[in-house]
Structure formats: structure tokens, C-alpha cells
Amino acid sequence: MAARTLTAEPLAVAPELVGRPLASPVRRFLALAVDFAVLMLPTIALSLVVALTALRLADPPAYRGLMTAWRGAELAEGERQASLGELARLLVRVEAPGLPAEVEEAVGRGDLAAAGRRLGECDLLFALELGEHGTPAPQPNQVRVEIQALIPDLLRAVTLYGLGAVYFTLLTAGRRGATLGKRLLGVRVACLNGHPLSLVESLERFVGYLHIPGTFGLALGYLWHDPNRRMPHDRAAGTVVLRVARLPRPPRSTRTPKAK
């Protein structure tokens, strides 16, 4: 491998960028919050699809029981009890709120028919919680099937990171240089060399976000201490976050109507 010597390339800034206003920390935080809000629902939807697919492959009876109860399919009494029995086994595993003790006991002794019969006497309430809101306890004889409980925490984290990688990489790369949140807040990412950010550089910049939780948030201090407000992921990708002016509105037409 050829020996390298220190050059000024990583320290040089394209002349057209010198003197451009930097994005404030508040704008950067707000832009990131908007981006996370945009990603929340697609992340939950994709996580749920993956979780249901995994459940269908790993435990087909429990999946069929869940779908039967969710869709409210009309079945013969024996088929319904058998289906609900498989669902009861799943609900015991995820510790569904309001699940009667009789159902847990029947599942524990392997009597899924009895578990399905008792579960059939309950009202099933399917719910999706996006955060911790102190959900009240279910009403008597009501079982709350929490959809988010079907999504393992690891799967949810992997899905969030994967979608985030695609979202931030594609929207930050190129001449656009801005996610939806950055566009809304009037900021964009620019390479110090003045060239558009490549897909590899954009992905590298996104991966660099891991330094924030990795340093317990201490790296956020660069937004105030660094003269160019470059955080470690900006340094890794050779970027800076600039404040951009909003596009001016087109002038209204000043033509006077023609006389009739």
C-alpha cells in the first residue's frame, strides 16, 4: 500500500459555500422530529407486516386464530372454539390485558378447546398504541389485543433503522440534500467540496447518527462548540448543514382585464 501524506483536501471548503448561513440547532432538531414523525406510521406498518408474516410461518394455527377474530369470520361452533383456542395460546404468550384467568389455566394444561370456549365469551378489542399513554384497564369480560405487542422490540428497532436508512440516504443524496423535515424547516445538507452528496456518503452520514445515543447525547454539544456546527456524522461524511432561503412566491399578475 502506497504511503500517504497529509493534504488540505478534507479541510478545504468550496468557495461558493463560504459565508453561507448555518442551520441553527433548533431548526435541526425540529427537522429531525418531523422526519421521525413521517417515518413512524410506515415503520409500524412494515413491522406489523413482517411480524404477521413471521407468525404465519412459525405458528400457522395462532395466525389463523388471530385473523379469524380480527375479521370476525363466521365459523361453525366447533371450528370457532378451535380457532379461538389457538388465539388464546397467543394471547397468553403476549400477556394480553384483561385475559381471564380461566383462559390462562386452560392453555397451561393444554385444553385449547376450553380456552377457546371461554375466550369466545369475551369481547375482543383490537388496539394499536403508538406510545406509552397510560391506557386504562379493560372493562370486565373485555380482552384488549394490543397489536404492538405482536411486534418484537428487536424487529421494531431493525425496521425503524432500515426504513430510516433508506429515507435519509435517498432524500439527502444528490443536489436535493434535504429530507422532508429539512425542506419544511428550510435547511439542507451540503458537501464541503461543493459536489452533490453521493449515495455512499449519504448512507455514511446516516450511520453516523449512531454517535448520538452512543455518547449519551454528549455529541450534541458540537452544535454549539464547533464553529461550523458540524457534528461527528458531518465530519465523517464531509458535510455541513446550511440554512436556505425559501423560494419566493411568484408575483401576482398585474394585467388589467380587457375592456368589453
C-alpha positions as CSV (number, residue, x, y, z in Angstrom):
1,M,0.0,0.0,0.0
2,A,1.4,3.4,-1.0
3,A,2.3,5.8,1.8
4,R,0.0,8.8,2.2
5,T,0.9,12.3,3.3
6,L,-1.3,14.9,4.9
7,T,-3.2,17.1,2.4
8,A,-5.6,20.1,2.8
9,E,-8.4,18.3,0.9
10,P,-10.5,17.3,3.9
11,L,-10.1,20.8,5.4
12,A,-10.9,22.8,2.2
13,V,-14.3,24.4,1.6
14,A,-15.8,25.2,-1.8
15,P,-15.7,29.0,-2.3
16,E,-19.4,29.2,-3.0
17,L,-20.2,27.8,0.4
18,V,-18.1,30.2,2.4
19,G,-20.2,32.8,4.2
20,R,-23.5,30.8,3.8
21,P,-25.6,30.9,6.9
22,L,-25.6,27.7,9.1
23,A,-28.8,25.9,10.2
24,S,-29.5,26.6,13.9
25,P,-29.7,23.8,16.4
26,V,-33.4,24.4,16.9
27,R,-34.1,24.0,13.2
28,R,-32.1,20.9,13.0
29,F,-33.9,19.3,16.0
30,L,-37.3,20.3,14.6
31,A,-36.4,18.9,11.1
32,L,-35.3,15.6,12.7
33,A,-38.5,15.4,14.8
34,V,-40.6,15.9,11.6
35,D,-38.6,13.2,9.8
36,F,-39.2,10.7,12.7
37,A,-42.9,11.6,12.7
38,V,-43.0,10.9,8.9
39,L,-41.3,7.5,9.5
40,M,-43.5,6.4,12.5
41,L,-46.5,5.0,10.7
42,P,-44.6,3.3,7.8
43,T,-42.3,1.8,10.4
44,I,-45.2,0.4,12.4
45,A,-47.0,-0.8,9.3
46,L,-43.9,-2.6,8.0
47,S,-43.1,-4.0,11.4
48,L,-46.6,-5.4,11.7
49,V,-46.5,-7.0,8.2
50,V,-43.2,-8.6,9.0
51,A,-44.4,-9.8,12.4
52,L,-47.6,-11.3,11.0
53,T,-45.6,-12.9,8.2
54,A,-43.2,-14.4,10.8
55,L,-46.2,-15.6,12.9
56,R,-47.8,-17.1,9.9
57,L,-44.7,-19.1,9.1
58,A,-43.8,-20.1,12.6
59,D,-47.2,-20.7,14.1
60,P,-49.9,-21.0,11.4
61,P,-52.7,-22.0,13.8
62,A,-52.2,-18.9,16.0
63,Y,-52.1,-16.8,12.9
64,R,-55.4,-18.2,11.6
65,G,-57.0,-17.7,15.0
66,L,-55.8,-14.1,15.1
67,M,-57.1,-13.4,11.6
68,T,-60.4,-15.1,12.3
69,A,-61.1,-13.0,15.3
70,W,-59.8,-9.8,13.6
71,R,-62.0,-10.2,10.6
72,G,-65.0,-11.6,12.5
73,A,-65.3,-14.6,10.2
74,E,-68.4,-16.7,10.6
75,L,-67.5,-20.3,11.5
76,A,-69.2,-23.4,12.9
77,E,-69.1,-23.6,16.7
78,G,-66.5,-26.3,16.8
79,E,-64.2,-24.5,14.3
80,R,-64.7,-21.3,16.1
81,Q,-63.7,-22.7,19.5
82,A,-60.6,-24.4,18.0
83,S,-59.6,-21.2,16.3
84,L,-60.1,-19.1,19.4
85,G,-58.1,-21.7,21.4
86,E,-55.1,-21.1,19.2
87,L,-55.6,-17.4,19.6
88,A,-55.8,-17.9,23.4
89,R,-52.4,-19.5,23.3
90,L,-51.0,-16.5,21.5
91,L,-52.7,-14.0,23.9
92,V,-51.3,-15.8,26.9
93,R,-47.8,-15.5,25.4
94,V,-48.1,-11.8,24.8
95,E,-49.9,-11.3,28.2
96,A,-53.0,-9.6,26.7
97,P,-54.6,-7.2,29.2
98,G,-58.0,-8.5,30.5
99,L,-57.4,-12.1,29.6
100,P,-59.4,-14.2,32.1
101,A,-57.5,-16.5,34.5
102,E,-59.6,-19.4,33.2
103,V,-58.2,-19.0,29.7
104,E,-54.6,-18.9,31.1
105,E,-55.3,-22.0,33.2
106,A,-56.8,-23.9,30.2
107,V,-53.9,-23.0,28.0
108,G,-51.5,-24.1,30.7
109,R,-53.0,-27.5,30.9
110,G,-53.2,-27.8,27.1
111,D,-57.0,-27.7,26.9
112,L,-57.3,-25.3,24.0
113,A,-61.0,-26.1,23.5
114,A,-61.9,-24.9,27.0
115,A,-59.7,-21.8,26.4
116,G,-61.4,-21.1,23.1
117,R,-64.8,-21.5,24.7
118,R,-64.1,-19.1,27.5
119,L,-62.4,-16.6,25.2
120,G,-65.5,-16.7,22.9
121,E,-67.5,-15.3,25.8
122,C,-65.2,-12.2,25.9
123,D,-65.3,-9.0,23.9
124,L,-62.1,-8.8,21.9
125,L,-60.8,-5.2,21.5
126,F,-58.0,-4.7,18.9
127,A,-55.9,-1.7,19.7
128,L,-52.7,-0.1,18.4
129,E,-50.8,2.1,20.8
130,L,-48.0,4.3,19.3
131,G,-46.6,5.2,22.8
132,E,-47.0,4.9,26.5
133,H,-50.2,6.8,27.3
134,G,-51.3,5.0,30.5
135,T,-54.0,3.0,28.7
136,P,-56.9,2.3,31.1
137,A,-57.6,-1.3,32.2
138,P,-60.1,-3.2,30.0
139,Q,-63.7,-3.4,31.1
140,P,-65.0,-6.6,32.7
141,N,-65.1,-9.5,30.3
142,Q,-63.1,-7.5,27.7
143,V,-59.7,-8.6,26.3
144,R,-57.5,-6.0,24.7
145,V,-55.5,-7.4,21.9
146,E,-52.6,-5.0,21.6
147,I,-51.3,-5.1,18.0
148,Q,-47.9,-3.6,19.0
149,A,-47.4,-6.5,21.4
150,L,-47.1,-8.8,18.4
151,I,-44.1,-6.9,17.1
152,P,-40.9,-7.9,18.9
153,D,-38.8,-4.9,20.1
154,L,-35.8,-6.0,18.1
155,L,-37.8,-6.3,15.0
156,R,-39.3,-2.8,15.5
157,A,-35.8,-1.3,16.0
158,V,-34.4,-3.1,13.0
159,T,-37.4,-1.9,10.8
160,L,-37.0,1.6,12.1
161,Y,-33.3,1.7,11.3
162,G,-33.8,0.1,7.9
163,L,-36.5,2.4,6.8
164,G,-34.6,5.4,8.2
165,A,-31.5,4.3,6.3
166,V,-33.5,4.3,3.0
167,Y,-35.3,7.5,3.8
168,F,-32.4,9.6,4.9
169,T,-30.0,8.2,2.3
170,L,-32.2,8.7,-0.8
171,L,-33.5,12.1,0.2
172,T,-30.2,13.6,1.4
173,A,-28.2,12.3,-1.6
174,G,-27.9,14.4,-4.8
175,R,-28.5,18.1,-5.3
176,R,-31.6,18.0,-3.2
177,G,-29.7,17.4,0.0
178,A,-32.8,17.5,2.2
179,T,-35.3,15.2,3.8
180,L,-38.9,16.3,4.2
181,G,-38.2,17.7,7.6
182,K,-35.2,19.7,6.4
183,R,-37.2,21.1,3.5
184,L,-40.0,22.2,5.8
185,L,-37.5,23.9,8.1
186,G,-35.5,25.5,5.3
187,V,-32.2,23.6,5.8
188,R,-30.2,21.3,3.6
189,V,-27.0,19.2,3.7
190,A,-24.1,20.3,1.6
191,C,-20.7,18.7,0.9
192,L,-17.8,20.9,1.8
193,N,-16.3,20.3,-1.7
194,G,-19.4,21.7,-3.3
195,H,-20.3,18.4,-5.1
196,P,-23.7,16.7,-4.6
197,L,-23.7,14.1,-1.8
198,S,-23.3,10.6,-3.2
199,L,-25.5,7.7,-2.0
200,V,-22.5,6.2,-0.2
201,E,-21.7,9.5,1.5
202,S,-25.4,9.9,2.4
203,L,-25.6,6.5,3.9
204,E,-22.3,7.1,5.8
205,R,-23.8,10.3,7.2
206,F,-26.9,8.4,8.3
207,V,-24.9,5.7,10.0
208,G,-23.0,8.4,11.8
209,Y,-26.2,9.3,13.7
210,L,-25.4,6.3,16.0
211,H,-22.9,8.5,17.7
212,I,-25.7,10.5,19.4
213,P,-27.0,7.6,21.5
214,G,-23.5,6.1,21.7
215,T,-22.3,9.2,23.5
216,F,-25.5,9.5,25.6
217,G,-26.2,12.8,23.7
218,L,-22.9,14.4,24.6
219,A,-22.0,14.8,20.9
220,L,-24.9,17.2,20.5
221,G,-22.6,19.8,22.1
222,Y,-20.8,20.1,18.7
223,L,-23.9,22.2,17.6
224,W,-22.7,24.9,19.9
225,H,-19.0,24.3,20.3
226,D,-18.0,23.7,16.7
227,P,-17.6,27.0,14.8
228,N,-19.4,25.4,11.8
229,R,-21.9,23.3,13.8
230,R,-20.5,20.1,12.3
231,M,-21.4,17.0,14.3
232,P,-19.4,13.8,14.1
233,H,-21.6,12.4,11.3
234,D,-21.0,15.7,9.4
235,R,-17.2,15.2,9.9
236,A,-17.4,11.6,8.7
237,A,-19.2,12.5,5.5
238,G,-17.5,15.8,4.9
239,T,-20.8,17.8,5.1
240,V,-22.3,20.8,6.7
241,V,-26.0,21.8,7.3
242,L,-26.9,25.2,5.9
243,R,-29.9,27.4,6.2
244,V,-31.5,28.0,2.9
245,A,-33.9,30.8,1.9
246,R,-37.4,29.8,1.0
247,L,-38.3,30.2,-2.7
248,P,-40.1,33.5,-3.3
249,R,-43.7,33.3,-4.3
250,P,-44.4,34.1,-7.9
251,P,-45.7,37.7,-8.3
252,R,-49.4,38.1,-8.9
253,S,-50.5,39.0,-12.3
254,T,-50.7,42.8,-12.7
255,R,-52.5,42.7,-16.1
256,T,-55.7,44.6,-16.1
257,P,-58.8,42.9,-17.6
258,K,-59.6,43.9,-21.1
259,A,-62.5,46.3,-21.6
260,K,-65.5,44.8,-23.2
